[in-house]
Amino acid sequence: MGLIRLSETDRSMVDLVGGKAAGLGEMVKAGERVPDGFCLTVESYLARDLPEADLLDAYERLGGGRVAVRSSATAEDLPDASFAGQQDTHLNIEGADELFDAVRRCWVSLHSERAVAYRAAAGIDDAAMAVVIQRMVDPVVAGVTFTANPITGCRTETVIDAAPGLGTAVVDGSVVPDHYVLSRNAPATPNPDGCLDGSQLEQLREAGRRLQRHFGVPQDIEWAFDGEGRLWLLQSRPITTLFPLPPDTGDTRLYLEIGHIQGMLRPCTPMGVALLKTGAAMWFKSLGAKVDPRDPLPRLVPIGGRLYLDLTDFVRNKAMRKQLPTSLEIYGPRVRSAVNRAIDDPRFAPRRGLPFRPGTALKAAARLMLPAIAGFVSSLARPAAARARAYRGVEEIKSTLTPPPESATAAERLRWVVEDSHKTVMSPDMKGILWPLMAGIVAGTTRQDCSTKSPRRRSSTPSWAGCRTTSPRRWTWRCGTWP
């Protein structure tokens, strides 16, 4: 099958017609206005045989005249790799010679340095090239629509960039486009000197909603308005740069990113998450607490490889919600401000029940209370001795972390990782490290509060180490992302 009409393609045919053609076919089937056209499939590319007679016949049946010749690689417009701008598009192509030449240039662009580098970075070994030929639209204004904000990650905003003329000027960055950010239910307000009016903005927002519903994920859409005011949709592909949403619990949740304050600035692997939860289970058991063996730390939620703590039940508890912002001061003033916003949000109104089992909490508190008080007092009274005690604990832990011998089996090595490597440290006081550490945190927080409030030294920018991080967004909502 060398040639196929766009209206006959769909997402199941990516290996034959490439990502762009498959997406265009889906849009046609969804009832959207797409320029008529056809696809030269990958079969011609793989044989390096250009069927000139068939291609010219299809071109003439399309009406001849000016067309757009666009690459449609099999590794293009995928959910995790868009390949935006990596292969060629040729506009205003007219006549047989120009058509044949444009198709060949699209084939060659699959092996350009930037396309090869992009595939390598995406972990894609190889690809093949189909080519889309469509009737040319003469746009008065064109641009791109994102059905989620690609900068903030907010799923409740539509972002539109537009400029007079061809949309390539917006895509390649050769002009400064008009920029619109539309909230979900707010009226579309045009810029006073912009190139889109309110009606056009609404059309674009509605088209974005339809395509997102059809494809099931936020979309990056190319479009154009012609001289008669008709909206043409030229392409729709997944936005590949959005930070992933948390698991769908059917409820609005509040998550705090905690990896950065533990020094984990890089993503955590699934095995790393499992190991952290296994160690936490050992510590809870040392306090006499019961844990669910299927998930001993259910409030630790990995999202996009980052570690988040689910604070929802705490912020909804009437007794704890007032103290929560203060208890999170170590994370910096922005975190405290964000928690206060959540407290004022009706979706986090107080509910009955505690975020933990009272019996388990009382048992753990009884076991920890006296050692904790003694450890705090002695650490604050004799900080040098406490520091030395903590260092001794670290050295003792290091001395026991002897890995299995070379002759150990895979099962013995795994058992050492899961069990033996944790046993030494996962005691209630973590070998004397915990109380000096906590005393130091409390003392540092108190000293910072005092210095900030002192009339002799006021600082509008508290120097919280935890605030200075390169990690992704700290606050993630089920409905989107909270800046």
N, C-alpha and C positions, 0 to 999 in steps of 0.2 A: 504494500500500500504506500505509494509515493506521495500522493496528494490527498488531503482530506479537508472538508469545509469546517470552519470553526464551530458551527452549530452542531456538528457531529462529534465533537470531542468532549471529554469530561475528565475528572480528576483520576479516574482509573487508568488513563492512557498516558501518564507522564513518561513512561519509558519509550513511548512511540512518538509523542508530539512535544515533549518537554513541558516544563512547569508553566511557562507563560501561556502557551496555547491551551493547556488543560484548564487553567484558571479562566481564560476568556470564554471557553466553551461552557463552563459552569455558570458564568455570568449571563450568557445568552439563554441558557436553560432556565435561569431564575427570572427571566423576563426583563433584564436590564438592557438599556440601549447601548449596543457595542458596534463599532464600525464593522461592516461586513468584510469577510476575508476568508482565507484558507491557509492551510499549513503544509509546508514541505516537510515530510517526516524524517526521522533520523536514518531511515533506510538509505536515502540518497547520500547522506553524509558518510555513513559507514562504508559505502561502496565508492565514495568520492566520484559519484556519477551524477551530474546535473541533467535531469530530464528536460532539456530545453523546450522541446515541442509541447510536452504536457504542461510545463510551467507557463509557457506563453499562451496556450489555450485557456488555462484557468485564469490568467491575468485578463485576457480579453473578455471572458464571460463575467468577470467582476466589473467590467465596464471600462477597462483601460485607464488612461489618464494617470494622475499622480497617486502613488501609494506609499505606505510606510512599510519598510522591510525590517523586521525585528527578530533578534535572536530568541530562541526558546530552548535553552539547554535542559537536559534531563536532571541536572543538579541545580536548577534555578527555581526561585519562588517556593522553596521548601519551608516547613515550619521552623527549622532551626538554622537556615541559611538562605538569605534572600538573593544574593549575588547581584544586588542593585548596582547598575552601572558597570558591571564587570565585562559584559559582552556588548557587541555593537548594535545600534539602531540607526537606520538610515531613512530620513524623511524626504518627501517630495521627489521620490524616484519615479521616472516616467520613461516608457519605452523598453524594448526587449533588452538592448545592450546594458542599460543602466540597471535593469532588474537582475540580470544574470550576474553582473559584477557585484551588486549589493549582497546577493545571496552568498557568493563566494567569500566576500569580506566578513560576513557573519560567521561562516565556517572557520575562517582563520582566527577570528577573535577569541574562539574557545581556547586557543593556545597562547594568548598574549601573556606577558609576564605577570600582570596584575591578576588575571583570571587563574593562572596556575598557582600563584601564591595564595590567593583566596581559598582555592580548593584544598591546598595543603594545610592551611590554618584551620579549615573546617573539618579536616580528617576525611576528605572525599578523594578517593584514589583516581577515579576517572569519570568522564562524562561524554555524552554525545550531543550533537547539535541538530535540532529542528529549526525551521525558519517560518515565521508568521508573515504573511503579506495581507495588508488591510487597506481599505480605501482611506485616503487621507482626509482628515478633518481640518477645516480652516478655522482655528480657534480665535475668538476675540479675546478670551482670557482662559488660562489653563493653570493647572497646579496639582498639588497633592493634598490628600485628606488622610489623617491618622485618626482611627476611631478610639484610640487611647493616647494619652499624652506621652510621647516617646522620651521626653526629658525627665518628667517627674514620675512616670509610671502610673499616673492616675487613670483608672478605667472609667471614670465618670466625666471625662472631658474629651471633646473632639477638637483636634488641632488642624487648621487649614492654612496652607501657604499658597498664594496665588500671585500671578503677574500677567500683564497683557501679552498676548501672542502665544507662542509655542511653550508648552510645559517643560521642555528641555532646559529652558533658562532657569527654572526653579530647581530642577533636579540636579543640574551640574553646578549650581551656585554662582552663575555668572551675573545674576541680578539679586538685589535685595527685595524679597517678595513682601507683599502685604501678609501680615501674620494675624491669625484669629484663633482665640482659645474659647470654645463654646462649652459652657457647663451643661449638664445633662438636660435640665428642664428650663433653663433660663432662655429668654428670647435672644435670637441671634442679632447682635448689634453690629452693623457695618462700620468700617472706618470712614471718617468724613471725606477723606481724599482717596479711599481705596477703590479697587477695581471690581469689587463684588457688592451687590446690594443685599438687603435682608432676605429677599425671596431666594436668591441664589445660595446664600449661606444655609438656609433651611433645607433646600433641595440636596445640598451636599451632605448635611448632617443626616437626613433621612436615608439617602443612598448608603451612607456608611453604616447606619443601623441595619439596613436590609442585608448588606453584604456580610456584616459580622454575624448576623443570625444564620445566614446561609452557610458560611464557612466554619462557624463555631468558635472563632478566635478573633482578636482584634486585627484590623486590616490596615494596610498601607495602600492607598488607592490613587491612581493617576486618572485625571479627568480633564475635560475641556468643554467650554460653552462656545457654540458656533455663532455665526452672525444672526441667526434667527432665535437665539436664546435657548436652544436645545442643549441639554446636558448629555455628553457622551462619556461613557466610562471606558478607559483605555487599558486598565490593568488593576488587579487586586491581588495582594499577596499578604502573608502573615507578617506582622511586626515582630522581628526576631530579637529586638534589644530590650524587651520589657522584662523586669525582674518578675519571676514567677509568683503567682498567688499562693497563699497558704492553702492547706487542705480544706475542702469544702465541708464545713461542719453544719451548714444550715443556719448559722447564727453569726452575728457580727462579733469578731474576736479582737482582742488587743494584744499585740506581741511586742516584746522588747528584745532587740538584738543584743546578745550578751557575750558573743565570742570575742569582740575587740578588747573588752576590759580584761579578759583572760589572756591577752596577747595573741589570740588566734585571728590574725588579719587575713588569712587565706581561707578558701572554702574547706569545709570538713567533709571527708568521704563518708559514705554510708557505714563502712567498717569503723571509722573513727567515732561516729555517733553511737553505734552499738557498744563500743568499748566504754565510752563515757557513761552510758546508761548502766552498763554492767558494774562499773566501779561505784556509781551512785547507789545501786542496789546493795552492794556490800556494806557501804557506810550506813545506810538506813537499817540494815539487819543488825549491825553492831549496836544500834540504839534500841533494838527490840521492836522495830517497826515492821509491819507486814507490807510487802510490795507485790505488785502484779508481775509474775514472771514473764508475761508476754510483753509488757512495757513498764519497766520499773520506774521510769521517769517520764510520765505522759505529758507533763507541762513543758518539757524540752522538745521543741518542734523544729526540725531542719527544714528550711525554706531556701531553695536555690543554693544549697551547700553551706548556708550560714545557720548559726544556732540562735534560736529565738526562745524566750520564755513567755509562755501564755499567762498573762496577768488578768485575764477576764474575770475569773471567779473572785479574785482579790479586790478588783476595783468595783465589783458589784456587791461586796460585803459591806454592810452599813458600819460595822465596827472598825474595819480595817482600811476603808477607802480614804478616811481623813488622814491617816498616818502614812499612807503609801507614798505620796510625793516626797515627804521628808526622808523616808527610808531609802529612796532612790537617788538622793543627792549626789552620791558618789559618781553617778553617771552624768552629772552636769546639769546646768540650769535649763537647758532645752528639754531634757527628759522630764524634769519636774513640771515645766510648763505644759508639756504634752499630756502628762497624766492628769493635770488639773483640767485640761480641755475634755478629756475622757469622762472625768467625774461630772462635768456639767452637761455631757451629752445624754439625752434621754435613752439612747440605746444601751447605756451602761447604768441605768437606774438600779438602786439596791434591790436585791432579791433575798428571799429566805434561804437559810442554809449556810454552812461554813465551807470554805474551800479545802477542808481537810477533815479527817476523822478525829473527833475530839479525843477518843480513847488513845489512839496512836500518838497524837500530839502530847497528851499528858504523860504518857509513858516515856517518850523521848525527852520531854522537858525535865521530868524527875531524874532521869539519868544524866542529863547535861547540866542542870542548874548549878549544883555545888561546884563541880569542876570548872564550869564557865566563870562563875564569880571569882573563885580562887585564881584562875588563870588570868582574868582581866586585872584583878587587883595587884597580883604580883608582877604582871607585865608593866603596868603603869607605875608601880612603886620602884621597880628595879629594871628599867628598860634594857640596860646592858646585859644583865643576866638572862632576861627573856630572849634577847637576840641570840645570845650564845646557845641557849637551849634549843631555839628553832634551828640554828645551824647544825647542832648535833643531831637533831632529828632528821634533817636532810641527808647528812652523811650516813646515818644508820640505814636510811631507806636505800641509798645508793649502794651500800655494801651488800645488801640482800638481793639486789636486782641482777643476779647472775643468770644469764640465759642458758637454755639447755645446751648440752654438748653437741658437737657436730653429728654424732651418731644418732641423735634423737629423731624419732619419727615425726611425720607431719602432725599426727594427733597429739603427741607430747608437746610439740611446739605451740600448737593452738591452745592446749590446756594451760601452758605457762602464761601465754598472753592474756587469756580470759580470767584465770584464777590466781595463779601464784604471783604474778607481777603486781597484783593489787593488794594482796593479803597484808603486807607490811604497813602500808600507809592508811588503809581503810579501817582505822580504829576511831573511837569517838573523838579523840583530840588530835588525830593524824600525827602521831609520834611527837606530840608537844609543839607542833607547828601552828595549830589553829588559833589558840588563844593569843599568842603574841601578834599574829597577823591581824586578827580582828581588833585587838587593842590599838594597833597602829593605825588601822583604818578609822576607827572612832576618834582617836586623838587628832589625826590629820584633818578630819572633817570639822571637829570642834575648833581647831586652830584656824582653819580657813574661815569659818563663820565669824569668829571673833575678829580676825584681821579685816574682814570685809565690813563689819559693823563698826569698827573702831573709828572715832572721829579724826584720828591722826593719819589713818591710812584707808582710804576708800578706793575700791576698785570696781569699775563697771564691767570688767571682764575677768571673772575668777579663773585662775589657772588650773582648770581641771584636766588632768592628763587623759582621762577617759573620753573627753570631748574631741580630742584631736585624733581623728582616725580616718582611714581611707576606706572603711567598710561601707557596704551599700546602705540604703535607707534603714534607719533604726526602727521606725514604726510602720507596721504593715497592717492594713485593714483587709477584712474579707471582701469588702466592696471595692477596694482599690488600694491606693497608697497615700499615707498621710505625710505630707512634707514636714 
